[in-house]
Amino acid sequence: MARRDQAGTPALVALAAAGVPHTLHAYEHDPRTPAGYGLEAAAVLGLDPAQVYKTLVAEVDGRLTVAVVPVTGHLDLKALASAVGGKRAVMAERPDAERATGYVAGGISPLGQKTALPTVIDETVYLYDEVYVSGGRRGLDVGLAPDDLVTLTGAVVADLARA
C-alpha cells in the first residue's frame, strides 16, 4: 500500500490505471536548494542525472506545449517549436503552466495532467531502460520505461536538449 503522502497524485493514478510498472522515489525536498528540482532529486536519490527528466511548459505559437528534457541540459525552444510544427516557442508563465497541468512548479509531471497538452520528449530518453520524471509533487519522482512514458503522454520524440 502506498504511503498517504504518495497516494493520489494524478500522475500515480494515471500510471496505476494504465497498469504501467513503475517505481516510486520519494525524498525530502529542500526549498533552499540552489541545484534546481531535478538535479536535487538526482543527488538526493543517488540517480544518474542524465536519466532524470524535467517537465517544462512552453507556448508554441500561443498554444501550451510540454517539453521533457534531461535535468542536465536545457530546452532548445526552436527545436520544440519545430517538433510540433510551430514557428516560435517561449517559456509559459508559471501560473499558466500550473493551471493547465494541475501541478505546482517543481512538481509538474508529464503524466496525469489536468489538460492533455501536446508533449515532446527529448530523444535521449531511449538511451536508458528506466527514466525518472516528477510523480506530481515536489519530492516525488517515478521511474518507468521510456516506451511507457512516450505512450502514456502521447509524445513526439525529438532532439530538444542542449548542453
C-alpha positions in Angstrom: 0.0 0.0 0.0 1.3 3.5 -0.9 2.1 5.9 1.8 -0.5 8.5 2.3 1.8 11.3 1.0 2.5 9.4 -2.2 -1.0 8.3 -3.0 -3.4 10.0 -5.2 -1.3 12.3 -7.4 -2.9 12.4 -10.8 0.4 11.0 -12.2 0.3 8.0 -10.0 -3.4 7.5 -10.7 -2.6 7.5 -14.4 0.2 5.0 -14.0 -2.0 2.7 -12.0 -5.0 3.0 -14.4 -2.7 2.1 -17.3 -1.2 -0.8 -15.4 2.3 0.6 -16.1 5.1 -0.8 -14.0 6.9 2.0 -12.2 9.0 2.7 -9.1 8.4 5.5 -6.6 11.3 7.6 -5.3 10.3 10.0 -2.5 12.7 12.4 -0.9 12.5 15.4 1.4 12.6 18.5 -0.9 14.7 21.3 0.4 13.1 24.6 -0.8 16.5 26.3 -0.3 18.4 24.1 -2.8 20.3 26.0 -5.3 20.5 23.0 -7.6 17.0 23.1 -9.1 14.3 20.5 -8.6 15.6 17.8 -11.0 19.2 18.0 -10.0 18.2 17.9 -6.4 16.2 14.8 -7.0 19.1 13.1 -8.8 21.5 13.9 -6.0 19.3 13.0 -3.1 18.1 9.8 -4.7 21.5 8.8 -5.9 20.4 8.6 -9.5 22.3 9.3 -12.7 21.2 12.9 -13.5 21.2 12.1 -17.2 18.3 9.7 -16.5 16.2 12.3 -14.6 14.0 14.4 -16.8 12.3 17.7 -16.1 8.9 18.7 -17.4 8.8 22.2 -18.8 5.7 24.0 -20.2 6.2 26.4 -23.1 3.9 28.3 -25.5 4.4 27.3 -29.2 2.6 29.9 -31.4 0.4 30.7 -28.4 -0.5 27.1 -27.5 0.8 25.4 -24.3 3.1 22.5 -25.0 5.1 20.2 -22.7 8.8 19.5 -23.2 10.5 16.7 -21.3 14.3 17.0 -21.2 17.2 15.7 -19.1 17.9 17.8 -16.0 21.5 18.0 -17.2 20.5 20.0 -20.2 18.5 23.0 -21.4 15.5 23.1 -23.7 16.0 24.3 -27.2 12.9 26.4 -27.8 13.4 26.5 -31.6 13.7 22.7 -31.7 10.5 22.4 -29.6 8.6 24.6 -32.0 9.8 22.7 -34.9 8.9 19.3 -33.4 5.2 20.4 -33.1 5.1 22.2 -36.5 5.3 25.6 -34.9 7.3 28.7 -35.6 8.0 30.3 -32.3 8.3 29.0 -28.7 8.7 30.8 -25.4 8.5 29.5 -21.9 5.0 29.6 -20.4 4.2 31.8 -17.5 4.3 29.8 -14.3 0.6 30.4 -13.4 -0.5 29.3 -16.9 1.6 26.1 -16.6 0.3 25.3 -13.1 -3.4 26.0 -14.1 -3.2 23.9 -17.3 -1.4 20.9 -15.7 -2.9 21.0 -12.3 0.5 20.7 -10.7 2.8 23.2 -8.9 6.1 24.3 -10.5 8.8 21.9 -9.4 6.2 19.1 -9.2 4.8 19.2 -12.8 4.6 15.7 -14.1 4.2 14.8 -17.8 1.7 12.2 -16.6 -1.9 12.8 -15.5 -2.1 16.4 -16.3 -5.4 18.2 -15.9 -5.4 19.3 -19.5 -3.8 16.9 -22.0 -1.1 19.1 -23.7 0.9 18.3 -26.7 4.1 16.7 -25.4 7.6 16.3 -26.8 10.3 14.2 -25.1 14.0 14.5 -25.8 15.3 11.6 -27.9 17.9 10.8 -25.2 15.1 9.1 -23.3 15.8 5.9 -25.4 19.4 5.7 -24.0 18.1 4.2 -20.8 16.0 1.2 -19.7 14.4 3.4 -17.0 14.0 7.2 -16.7 12.7 9.3 -13.9 10.1 12.1 -14.0 8.1 14.0 -11.4 5.5 12.0 -9.7 3.2 15.0 -9.4 4.6 16.8 -6.4 7.9 18.2 -5.2 9.9 15.4 -3.6 8.4 12.5 -5.6 9.8 11.0 -8.7 8.7 7.9 -10.6 10.9 5.6 -12.6 9.4 4.0 -15.7 10.4 2.6 -19.1 10.9 5.2 -21.9 8.3 3.5 -24.1 5.7 3.7 -21.4 6.4 7.4 -20.8 6.1 8.1 -24.5 2.9 6.0 -24.9 1.2 7.5 -21.8 1.9 11.1 -22.8 1.2 10.6 -26.5 4.5 12.3 -27.0 6.6 13.1 -30.1 10.2 12.2 -29.5 12.7 14.7 -30.9 16.1 16.3 -30.3 15.3 19.0 -27.8 18.1 19.2 -25.2 21.2 21.3 -25.4 24.2 21.2 -23.0 
